[in-house]
Amino acid sequence: PEKNFALEHYGRNSKCFEHTNDMWEERTCRQARQWQHWGSGCYRYKCEGGRLHIH
């Protein structure tokens, strides 16, 4: 099977984003983690409450 390490998603309700050298931050109620990412990637997204949510 194909591996999708970056958890990308292509299709409806997806958008491709160019990444910068800045760290990504992933937050949950219990923790915050930072990730380094280079290049670009395509992910599901939604706009809600004036914020962009990338899934």
C-alpha positions in Angstrom: 0.0 0.0 0.0 1.0 3.6 -0.6 2.3 5.5 2.4 1.0 8.9 3.2 3.4 10.2 5.9 2.3 13.8 5.6 -1.4 12.8 5.9 -2.3 14.7 2.7 -5.8 14.6 1.2 -6.7 15.4 -2.3 -10.2 16.2 -3.6 -13.3 18.1 -2.5 -12.8 20.4 0.5 -9.1 20.2 0.1 -6.6 23.0 -0.6 -2.9 22.9 -1.3 -0.6 25.1 0.9 3.0 26.1 0.4 4.9 25.5 3.6 7.5 27.9 4.9 10.5 27.1 7.1 8.4 28.0 10.1 7.4 25.2 12.5 3.8 23.9 12.5 2.0 23.7 15.8 -0.4 21.0 16.6 -2.6 21.6 19.6 -5.0 19.5 21.6 -6.5 20.1 25.0 -3.6 18.4 26.7 -0.5 19.3 24.7 1.1 21.4 21.9 3.7 19.9 19.6 5.8 21.5 16.9 6.6 20.0 13.5 9.1 21.0 10.8 7.7 20.7 7.3 9.2 21.6 3.9 7.7 22.0 0.5 3.9 22.0 0.0 1.0 19.7 0.9 -2.7 19.3 0.3 -5.2 19.0 3.2 -8.8 19.2 4.1 -9.8 22.6 5.5 -12.7 24.6 6.8 -13.2 28.2 7.8 -15.0 28.5 11.1 -15.3 31.3 13.7 -12.9 33.5 11.6 -10.2 30.9 11.7 -8.7 28.5 9.2 -8.7 24.9 10.4 -6.5 22.5 8.5 -7.3 18.8 9.0 
